[in-house]
Amino acid sequence: MLWIKAFHIVFVASWFAGLFYLPRIFVNLAMVPPESVAERERLLVMARKLMRFTTMLAVPALGLGVWLWWGYGIGRGPGNGWMHAKLLVVVLTVAYHHVCGLLLRRFERGENRRQHVWYRWFNEAPVLMMVAAVVLVVVKPF
């Protein structure tokens, strides 16, 4: 079980690293002047590759988490309300990942309507989700 837990943590941390950086690319894309086609294309290539890689990291992170939950019973039974809250954080993280994909497709189609400041704020959400998940798993407040 400890090997599963260790790899789960590694994949989750890697997944979040991608979720931290992808919106930073969106910030830069939102700031590209319309005449800078080469810069825009370079940033889009970076964003596409990062999105693909981040998605590949999310799959084993989620799979290993399910294995720990269902296979080993971590967070099951009475006194494990923290797990319900953590699962909510996981759902929010998956939703955030999905929204990043939608935003990337908007950039690809040239349909972005948001300013770079919005993306700077959007970039803070995964930090809050990671803090919440770590506190719930380590402290187990309820």
C-alpha positions as a printed NumPy array, in Angstrom:
array([[  0.   ,   0.   ,   0.   ],
       [  2.848,   2.423,   0.735],
       [  4.103,   2.129,  -2.859],
       [  0.631,   2.97 ,  -4.161],
       [  0.423,   5.933,  -1.786],
       [  3.894,   7.185,  -2.759],
       [  3.137,   7.059,  -6.485],
       [ -0.269,   8.655,  -5.897],
       [  1.448,  11.603,  -4.196],
       [  4.035,  11.91 ,  -6.992],
       [  1.389,  11.91 ,  -9.732],
       [ -0.868,  14.331,  -7.848],
       [  2.026,  16.743,  -7.295],
       [  2.984,  16.496, -10.974],
       [ -0.622,  17.009, -12.089],
       [ -0.877,  20.13 ,  -9.953],
       [  2.416,  21.441, -11.326],
       [  0.817,  21.396, -14.773],
       [ -2.332,  23.06 , -13.433],
       [ -0.171,  25.781, -11.875],
       [  1.675,  26.524, -15.105],
       [ -1.023,  26.2  , -17.785],
       [ -2.961,  29.317, -16.666],
       [  0.345,  31.229, -16.64 ],
       [  0.597,  30.442, -20.335],
       [ -2.98 ,  31.747, -20.673],
       [ -1.865,  34.999, -18.996],
       [  0.851,  35.367, -21.626],
       [ -1.516,  34.447, -24.467],
       [ -3.992,  37.089, -23.305],
       [ -1.204,  39.685, -23.444],
       [  0.039,  38.839, -26.963],
       [ -0.584,  41.699, -29.413],
       [ -2.708,  40.673, -32.438],
       [  0.19 ,  41.207, -34.854],
       [  2.509,  38.783, -32.961],
       [  1.391,  35.619, -34.732],
       [  4.625,  33.697, -34.106],
       [  4.545,  34.405, -30.378],
       [  0.898,  33.364, -30.167],
       [  1.576,  30.112, -32.029],
       [  4.588,  29.314, -29.836],
       [  2.526,  29.802, -26.673],
       [ -0.31 ,  27.701, -28.102],
       [  2.095,  24.851, -28.85 ],
       [  3.401,  25.066, -25.271],
       [ -0.134,  25.091, -23.867],
       [ -1.255,  22.122, -26.001],
       [  1.749,  20.021, -24.983],
       [  1.356,  20.926, -21.322],
       [ -2.376,  20.159, -21.39 ],
       [ -1.739,  16.763, -22.962],
       [  1.043,  15.938, -20.48 ],
       [ -0.972,  17.196, -17.496],
       [ -3.907,  15.018, -18.544],
       [ -1.6  ,  12.   , -18.754],
       [ -0.472,  12.718, -15.183],
       [ -4.029,  13.126, -13.896],
       [ -5.097,   9.645, -14.986],
       [ -2.719,   7.635, -12.762],
       [ -3.15 ,  10.178,  -9.935],
       [ -6.898,   9.541,  -9.954],
       [ -6.559,   5.812, -10.559],
       [ -4.135,   5.323,  -7.687],
       [ -6.357,   7.415,  -5.429],
       [ -9.346,   5.217,  -6.246],
       [ -7.183,   2.146,  -5.581],
       [ -6.261,   3.489,  -2.129],
       [ -9.879,   4.364,  -1.377],
       [-11.657,   1.258,  -2.679],
       [ -8.846,  -1.288,  -2.596],
       [ -7.347,  -0.466,   0.795],
       [-10.307,   1.275,   2.401],
       [ -8.481,   4.515,   3.16 ],
       [-11.059,   7.094,   4.2  ],
       [-13.915,   4.612,   4.453],
       [-15.991,   3.928,   7.524],
       [-17.068,   6.096,  10.443],
       [-14.955,   9.08 ,  11.414],
       [-13.718,   9.724,   7.89 ],
       [-15.718,  12.814,   6.946],
       [-12.476,  14.369,   5.732],
       [-12.544,  11.958,   2.777],
       [-15.904,  13.308,   1.591],
       [-14.468,  16.815,   1.638],
       [-11.317,  15.629,  -0.146],
       [-13.42 ,  13.941,  -2.839],
       [-15.186,  17.265,  -3.367],
       [-11.763,  18.896,  -3.824],
       [-10.861,  16.166,  -6.342],
       [-14.074,  16.809,  -8.299],
       [-13.327,  20.548,  -8.289],
       [ -9.775,  19.861,  -9.502],
       [-11.016,  17.669, -12.354],
       [-13.537,  20.386, -13.26 ],
       [-10.766,  23.02 , -13.208],
       [ -8.654,  20.801, -15.474],
       [-11.608,  20.506, -17.863],
       [-12.145,  24.283, -17.858],
       [ -8.462,  24.727, -18.735],
       [ -9.071,  22.548, -21.793],
       [-12.077,  24.649, -22.787],
       [-10.097,  27.871, -22.38 ],
       [ -7.262,  26.46 , -24.477],
       [ -9.703,  25.633, -27.29 ],
       [-11.016,  29.208, -27.141],
       [ -7.483,  30.542, -27.52 ],
       [ -6.905,  28.185, -30.46 ],
       [-10.02 ,  29.511, -32.186],
       [ -9.059,  33.122, -31.407],
       [-12.168,  33.582, -29.261],
       [-10.6  ,  34.674, -25.968],
       [-12.567,  37.516, -24.404],
       [-10.801,  37.753, -21.051],
       [ -7.935,  39.991, -19.981],
       [ -4.688,  38.71 , -18.492],
       [ -5.752,  39.837, -14.997],
       [ -8.65 ,  37.367, -15.018],
       [ -6.228,  34.522, -15.824],
       [ -3.943,  35.649, -13.004],
       [ -6.828,  35.189, -10.558],
       [ -7.922,  31.96 , -12.253],
       [ -4.382,  30.674, -11.671],
       [ -4.849,  30.846,  -7.884],
       [ -7.604,  28.202,  -7.734],
       [ -5.376,  25.109,  -7.958],
       [ -3.195,  26.45 ,  -5.132],
       [ -6.247,  26.671,  -2.888],
       [ -7.429,  23.215,  -3.952],
       [ -4.031,  21.665,  -3.237],
       [ -3.817,  23.321,   0.185],
       [ -7.313,  22.082,   1.021],
       [ -6.532,  18.526,  -0.091],
       [ -3.251,  18.351,   1.844],
       [ -4.818,  19.756,   5.019],
       [ -7.736,  17.342,   4.779],
       [ -5.487,  14.31 ,   4.273],
       [ -2.85 ,  15.202,   6.874],
       [ -4.931,  16.875,   9.602],
       [ -8.179,  14.904,   9.044],
       [-10.199,  17.639,  10.781],
       [-13.463,  15.647,  10.808]])
